[in-house]
Amino acid sequence: MSAAAIAALGMLWAHPSTAQTPGAAACTPEATGSTVDRIAASLARQVGDALGRATSGAGDVLVVSRSALPASAPRGEELVEALVGPVVAAAGGVRGVLRVERTTDTTTDVDDLAEAIGAATRGGYEHLVVVRAGLDGHYLVVQGRVVSTARRWWRRRSPPVGTRLGSPWARERLDVELRSYVGMLPPVEGARVQPRSVALPSHGYVALGVADVDGDERNEVVLLRAEALEVLRIGAPSVAARARARTSPAETPTVVARASLETIGRAPSPRRRAVGSIVLERTAQGVVMTGRTSEHALGFDARWSIERGLVVTPSAAEGYPLEACTTGRLAAGRDHFEPALGDRCATSAPVSPTVAFAPFYGRATATLQTIGGERLRVIAVTSPDATLRVRVGTVMLGAVPDAGAAVAVADVNDDGDLEVLSSSSADFGGRDRLTVRIVSPTGEQRVSWTSPELAGSVLVAGQGDVDSDGLVELLAIEEPAAGVARTSRLWIVR
């Protein structure tokens, strides 16, 4: 959309954050360091704890590792070694363990260990540890068993029966580090980009987020309108649905819950066009949805309840939530946001406001993990002068002209480069376009995909794993043009 049109309409992109501790205020930092080292440390701790529970006293331990990774994995054996090495070291550090030996096996099943227990028993081992690494879609899954072989009585048992001491387990989404071991995905560009769209139940959306709201281990899309909060579930697309996506809505999502915002006091002077934001924070009690619209005098908190569904309560917190700890403030009399940002996580002395590098309509943030393990803070904004500005770490990219209100950022294919989705500066109802740019950690950028002209206008964008397959999608809501069907479309780009 053009700057003039945006000034009348306004919007804010909402970041689906996944913080924190119960009760709000303190922000939890993202995981840092090596993903492989973190998984290995967890497995080593689980194995050490299991062996420490053994009641059979001192003894020897046999560690059996099995790779169920694809044969095409470029560094599969190296990954298994990195995961199992700390397990062997942890077993050797358990009090009473006299000897630890390791072997590999391509056939051992963690759910049927009779043969492995028999071999360990005949080899003189009191304890057996089995670790199996494989893939489940876009996740690395490591399964294990720790058993006591009851070696002293093995001659009386056929087949041998062991006592289970523990079941080490880890499941981790394939990030850029893990993909360097098991294989990278192709670039998100050209014909490889397969967008699809779904018909939304209403129109006038001002913000979106993605999270597992109801705790069923499937993600939902949370949509904010001036009048209500909606929670939708979108399934994985069929091949036919992807083929239809460019010309018609591929499917209708399932409405999981809807809650009115009538309990929130109305703003004394609503904007010409509703502006809003929402942040989804994961706590020990579930996902908390914190949001605000320009149509209301206060913000709100929303939670999912099995008994009551979606429960919305007013919140006295100041500003518009942008991230887990960051708030924004609308410019006086305008529909864009000021560069100065607030910190809603401060618990003691006031914190000096942080400053964005420009006033903005849309603001998107992410953490980009490079192949080398570095984690870079990414900020992208769309400004009133119709430009897109992106900063990766300390590198500021050149301003991109002809940008609209919507922006989203994510490493969609986990290759260490960033994908940035933005709308165009076309007037409202003037046939908008979506553009995806690939941005490297060093600041190099190129256009990788541009959509055909859309019938409506894109005011809101975001990202998230909408179909819970382990891959993040770029999202954009297309609002209908005047005189056409009065429902919006959610575009899903990957």
C-alpha positions in Angstrom: 0.0 0.0 0.0 1.1 3.6 -0.5 2.2 5.8 2.4 -0.9 7.9 2.0 -3.2 5.0 2.1 -1.4 3.4 5.0 -1.7 6.7 7.0 -5.5 6.3 6.7 -5.6 2.6 7.3 -2.7 1.6 9.6 -1.6 -1.8 10.8 1.0 -3.5 13.0 2.6 -6.8 12.4 2.4 -9.0 15.6 5.3 -11.1 16.6 4.4 -14.6 18.0 6.8 -14.7 20.8 7.5 -17.9 22.8 8.7 -16.6 26.2 8.7 -17.1 29.5 8.1 -17.5 33.1 4.6 -17.6 34.7 3.0 -14.4 35.6 4.5 -12.0 33.0 7.3 -9.7 33.8 10.7 -11.5 33.4 11.9 -12.4 29.9 13.5 -15.8 29.3 16.5 -15.7 26.9 16.6 -17.9 23.9 18.7 -21.1 23.9 22.3 -20.4 22.9 25.3 -22.5 21.9 25.4 -25.7 19.9 22.1 -27.6 19.4 24.0 -30.9 19.1 25.9 -30.2 22.3 22.6 -29.3 24.1 20.9 -32.6 23.0 24.0 -34.6 23.9 24.2 -33.1 27.3 20.5 -33.9 27.9 21.0 -37.5 26.8 24.1 -37.9 29.0 22.3 -36.6 32.0 19.3 -38.9 31.5 21.6 -42.0 31.1 23.7 -41.0 34.1 20.6 -40.6 36.2 19.2 -44.0 35.1 22.5 -45.9 35.8 22.6 -44.1 39.2 19.3 -45.7 40.1 20.6 -49.3 39.5 20.3 -51.5 42.5 22.6 -54.3 41.2 25.7 -52.5 42.5 29.0 -52.1 40.6 29.3 -53.5 37.1 30.2 -53.0 33.5 28.2 -51.1 30.9 27.8 -51.7 27.2 26.7 -48.7 25.1 25.1 -49.7 21.7 24.5 -46.9 19.2 22.4 -47.2 16.1 21.9 -44.7 13.3 18.5 -44.7 11.6 19.4 -41.5 9.7 19.0 -41.5 5.9 21.8 -42.9 3.8 22.0 -39.5 2.1 22.8 -37.7 5.3 26.2 -36.1 4.5 27.5 -36.3 8.1 25.2 -38.8 9.7 27.9 -40.9 11.4 29.5 -37.7 12.8 26.2 -36.6 14.3 25.7 -40.0 16.0 29.2 -39.8 17.4 28.6 -36.3 18.7 25.5 -37.5 20.5 26.7 -40.8 21.9 30.2 -39.7 22.9 29.0 -37.7 26.0 26.7 -40.6 26.9 29.7 -42.9 27.1 31.6 -40.4 29.2 28.6 -39.9 31.5 28.2 -43.7 32.0 31.9 -43.9 33.0 31.4 -41.2 35.6 28.6 -43.1 37.5 29.7 -44.4 40.9 30.3 -48.1 40.8 30.7 -48.5 37.1 34.0 -50.3 36.4 34.1 -50.5 32.6 32.3 -48.9 29.7 32.5 -50.2 26.1 30.8 -49.0 23.0 29.7 -50.7 19.9 27.4 -50.0 16.9 24.5 -52.0 15.6 22.3 -51.5 12.6 19.5 -53.8 13.8 18.9 -53.2 17.5 15.3 -52.0 18.2 14.8 -50.0 21.4 11.4 -51.7 21.8 12.7 -55.3 21.5 16.0 -55.7 23.3 15.9 -59.4 24.1 18.7 -60.2 21.6 20.8 -57.2 22.7 20.4 -58.1 26.4 21.4 -61.6 25.7 24.6 -60.5 23.9 25.4 -58.0 26.7 24.9 -60.7 29.3 27.1 -63.2 27.6 29.7 -60.5 27.2 29.8 -60.0 31.0 28.0 -56.6 31.2 25.7 -55.8 34.0 24.1 -52.8 32.2 23.1 -52.1 28.6 22.5 -48.6 27.1 21.0 -48.4 23.6 20.8 -45.1 21.7 19.1 -44.8 18.4 19.1 -41.6 16.3 16.7 -41.0 13.4 14.4 -38.5 11.7 10.7 -38.0 12.0 9.7 -35.5 9.3 11.6 -32.3 10.0 12.6 -33.4 13.5 15.6 -35.3 14.9 14.4 -38.0 17.3 16.8 -39.8 19.7 15.4 -42.8 21.5 17.2 -44.9 24.1 16.9 -47.6 26.8 19.0 -48.2 29.9 18.5 -51.7 31.3 20.1 -53.9 33.9 20.9 -57.3 32.4 20.7 -59.4 35.6 23.9 -61.1 34.4 24.2 -63.5 37.4 21.0 -65.3 36.4 21.2 -65.2 32.7 21.6 -69.0 32.3 18.2 -69.5 33.9 16.4 -67.1 31.6 15.5 -67.8 28.0 15.1 -65.3 26.5 17.1 -63.0 28.9 15.0 -60.4 30.7 16.4 -57.1 31.8 15.1 -54.5 34.2 14.5 -51.1 32.6 16.2 -48.3 34.4 15.3 -45.4 32.1 14.3 -44.3 28.6 16.5 -41.4 27.4 14.7 -39.4 24.8 15.1 -36.2 22.8 13.2 -34.5 19.9 14.5 -31.4 18.3 13.4 -29.5 15.2 16.0 -29.5 12.5 17.7 -26.2 12.6 20.6 -25.1 10.4 23.1 -26.9 12.6 21.3 -30.2 12.5 20.6 -29.9 8.8 24.3 -29.5 8.1 24.6 -33.1 9.4 21.5 -34.7 7.8 21.1 -32.6 4.6 19.9 -29.1 3.7 16.6 -28.1 2.1 16.6 -26.4 -1.3 16.5 -22.6 -1.5 13.1 -20.8 -1.2 13.0 -19.3 -4.6 11.4 -19.5 -8.0 9.2 -22.5 -8.8 10.1 -24.1 -5.5 7.9 -21.6 -3.7 4.4 -23.1 -3.4 2.0 -20.6 -1.8 -1.4 -21.6 -0.8 -4.3 -19.7 0.7 -7.2 -20.4 3.1 -10.4 -18.5 3.5 -10.7 -16.8 6.8 -14.1 -16.5 8.6 -14.2 -12.7 8.6 -12.2 -9.6 7.6 -10.6 -6.6 9.2 -7.7 -8.4 10.9 -5.0 -6.3 12.6 -2.6 -8.9 13.9 -1.7 -12.6 14.0 0.4 -15.1 15.8 1.0 -18.9 15.8 1.3 -21.2 18.9 -0.1 -24.4 20.4 -2.9 -22.6 22.3 -4.9 -25.5 23.6 -2.0 -27.8 24.5 -2.8 -30.6 22.0 0.7 -30.5 20.4 -0.7 -28.9 17.2 -0.3 -25.3 16.4 -3.1 -22.8 16.0 -3.3 -19.5 14.2 -4.4 -16.7 16.5 -6.1 -13.8 14.7 -7.0 -10.4 16.2 -9.8 -8.1 14.9 -11.1 -5.0 16.6 -14.2 -6.9 17.7 -12.9 -10.3 18.6 -10.1 -12.8 19.0 -10.2 -15.9 16.9 -8.2 -19.2 17.1 -8.1 -21.3 13.9 -6.5 -24.6 13.0 -5.1 -25.2 9.5 -4.1 -28.6 8.3 -1.3 -29.7 6.0 -2.1 -29.1 2.3 -2.8 -31.7 -0.2 -1.1 -31.7 -3.6 -4.4 -30.6 -5.2 -4.8 -27.8 -2.7 -1.3 -26.4 -3.6 -2.2 -26.5 -7.3 -5.4 -24.5 -6.6 -3.8 -22.0 -4.3 -3.0 -19.3 -6.9 -6.6 -19.0 -8.1 -8.9 -19.9 -5.2 -8.9 -20.6 -1.5 -7.5 -24.1 -0.9 -9.5 -24.9 2.2 -11.5 -23.5 5.1 -9.8 -23.7 8.5 -11.4 -25.1 11.6 -12.5 -22.5 14.1 -11.2 -23.7 17.5 -12.4 -20.8 19.6 -13.7 -17.2 19.3 -14.0 -14.6 22.0 -15.5 -11.1 21.9 -13.6 -8.1 23.1 -16.7 -6.4 24.5 -15.4 -6.6 28.0 -12.5 -4.2 27.1 -13.4 -0.6 27.4 -13.7 1.3 24.2 -11.2 4.0 23.2 -12.5 7.6 23.4 -11.2 8.4 19.9 -10.9 5.3 17.7 -8.6 5.5 14.6 -10.0 5.6 11.1 -8.7 2.1 10.7 -8.1 -0.3 13.6 -4.5 -0.9 14.6 -3.5 -3.8 16.8 -0.8 -6.2 18.0 -0.6 -9.5 19.8 2.2 -11.5 21.4 1.9 -15.2 22.3 3.9 -16.2 25.3 4.4 -19.8 26.4 4.3 -20.1 30.2 4.1 -23.0 32.7 0.3 -22.6 32.7 0.0 -22.5 28.9 0.1 -19.9 26.2 -0.8 -16.3 27.2 -2.1 -14.1 24.4 -1.4 -10.4 25.2 -2.8 -7.8 22.8 -4.3 -4.5 22.1 -6.3 -2.7 19.4 -6.7 1.1 18.8 -10.5 0.6 19.3 -10.0 -0.1 23.0 -8.8 2.0 25.9 -7.0 -1.0 27.5 -5.1 -4.1 26.3 -6.0 -7.6 27.2 -4.7 -11.0 28.2 -6.3 -14.2 26.9 -5.9 -17.8 28.0 -7.3 -21.1 26.9 -9.4 -23.0 29.4 -10.7 -26.6 28.9 -13.8 -25.7 30.8 -14.4 -22.2 29.5 -12.6 -22.0 26.1 -11.0 -18.7 25.3 -11.1 -16.4 28.3 -10.3 -12.6 27.8 -9.5 -10.2 30.6 -8.6 -6.5 30.5 -4.9 -5.6 31.1 -3.6 -2.3 32.5 -0.2 -2.7 30.8 0.8 0.3 28.8 1.6 0.3 25.1 1.1 -2.2 22.3 3.0 -5.5 22.8 5.5 -6.1 20.0 7.6 -8.9 21.5 8.0 -10.7 24.8 9.3 -7.6 26.5 8.9 -4.8 23.9 6.0 -2.4 23.5 5.3 0.3 21.0 3.4 3.6 21.0 1.3 5.1 18.2 2.4 8.5 17.0 -0.1 11.2 18.0 -2.9 11.4 15.5 -1.3 8.9 13.2 -1.5 5.2 12.5 2.2 4.4 12.6 4.4 3.8 15.5 7.1 6.0 17.1 10.7 4.8 17.0 11.0 4.8 20.8 10.1 1.4 22.3 9.2 0.5 25.8 10.1 -2.5 28.0 7.2 -4.2 29.7 9.4 -6.7 31.5 11.1 -4.2 33.8 10.6 -5.4 37.4 12.5 -2.7 39.4 14.1 0.5 38.3 12.7 2.0 35.1 14.4 1.0 31.9 15.4 3.6 29.3 13.3 3.1 26.2 15.0 1.3 23.3 14.9 3.0 19.9 14.0 1.5 16.6 15.8 2.9 13.6 12.7 4.4 12.0 9.0 5.0 12.6 7.2 2.0 11.4 3.9 0.5 10.4 5.1 -3.1 10.5 7.9 -4.5 12.6 9.2 -8.1 12.5 12.0 -9.7 14.6 13.8 -13.0 14.6 17.0 -14.7 15.7 19.0 -16.0 12.7 21.2 -19.0 13.4 24.2 -19.3 11.1 25.8 -22.5 10.0 28.8 -21.5 12.2 26.5 -21.4 15.2 26.3 -17.7 15.6 23.0 -16.2 16.5 22.1 -12.8 15.1 19.3 -10.5 16.1 17.2 -9.5 13.1 14.8 -6.5 12.9 12.8 -5.5 9.9 10.4 -2.5 9.7 8.2 -0.9 7.0 8.2 2.8 7.3 5.9 5.7 6.4 8.2 6.6 3.5 7.3 3.2 1.8 10.6 1.6 2.5 11.7 -1.7 4.0 14.6 -1.6 6.3 16.4 -4.7 7.7 19.2 -5.1 10.2 21.0 -8.4 10.6 23.2 -8.4 13.7 25.1 -5.1 13.3 24.8 -5.1 9.5 22.2 -2.5 8.2 20.9 -3.3 4.8 20.1 -0.6 2.2 16.6 0.6 2.3 14.3 -1.2 -0.1 11.7 1.1 -1.9 8.1 0.4 -2.9 7.4 -1.5 0.4 3.9 -1.7 1.9 2.8 -2.1 5.5 3.3 -5.8 6.0 6.6 -7.5 6.8 7.6 -10.9 8.2 11.0 -12.6 8.7 12.1 -16.2 9.2 14.7 -18.7 8.1 12.1 -20.8 6.3 14.4 -23.6 5.1 16.9 -23.5 8.0 19.9 -22.8 5.8 21.4 -19.9 7.7 19.9 -17.2 5.3 16.9 -15.1 6.1 13.7 -14.9 4.1 11.9 -11.5 4.3 8.3 -11.2 3.1 6.8 -7.8 2.4 3.8 -6.3 0.7 3.9 -3.6 -2.0 3.1 0.1 -1.9 0.0 -0.2 -4.1 -3.0 1.8 -2.9 -5.6 0.0 -0.8 -7.6 -2.3 -3.1 -5.1 -1.6 -5.9 -3.9 -5.2 -6.5 -1.1 -5.8 -4.0 1.9 -8.2 -4.4 3.9 -10.2 -2.0 7.7 -10.4 -2.4 10.2 -12.7 -0.7 13.8 -11.6 -0.4 16.7 -13.8 0.7 19.1 -12.0 3.0 22.5 -13.4 4.1 24.1 -12.8 7.5 26.6 -10.5 5.7 23.8 -8.3 4.3 23.6 -9.6 0.7 20.1 -9.8 -0.6 18.2 -10.8 -3.6 14.5 -11.2 -4.6 13.7 -14.9 -4.7 9.9 -14.8 -5.4 7.1 -12.4 -6.3 3.5 -13.3 -6.3 1.0 -12.5 -9.0 -1.2 -9.5 -8.4 -3.7 -10.0 -5.6 -7.2 -8.8 -5.8 -7.0 -7.2 -2.3 -4.4 -5.6 -0.1 -2.0 -7.1 2.5 -1.9 -5.2 5.8 -0.7 -7.9 8.2 2.1 -10.5 8.0 3.8 -12.9 10.3 5.4 -16.3 10.5 4.9 -19.6 12.2 4.6 -23.4 11.7 0.9 -23.4 11.0 0.6 -27.1 10.1 2.9 -28.3 12.9 5.3 -30.1 10.4 8.5 -28.6 11.8 8.9 -26.0 9.1 8.1 -22.3 9.5 5.9 -20.6 6.9 5.7 -16.9 6.0 2.1 -15.6 6.5 0.2 -12.7 5.0 -3.5 -11.7 5.3 -5.1 -10.3 2.2 -8.0 -8.0 3.0 -10.7 -7.9 0.3 -11.2 -4.9 -2.0 -14.4 -2.9 -1.8 -17.3 -4.4 -3.5 -16.1 -8.1 -3.4 -16.5 -11.0 -1.0 -16.2 -9.7 2.6 -13.8 -12.3 3.9 -10.1 -12.3 4.0 -7.5 -14.8 2.9 -4.5 -16.1 4.7 -1.6 -16.7 2.4 0.9 -19.3 3.5 4.3 -19.0 1.7 7.1 -21.6 1.8 
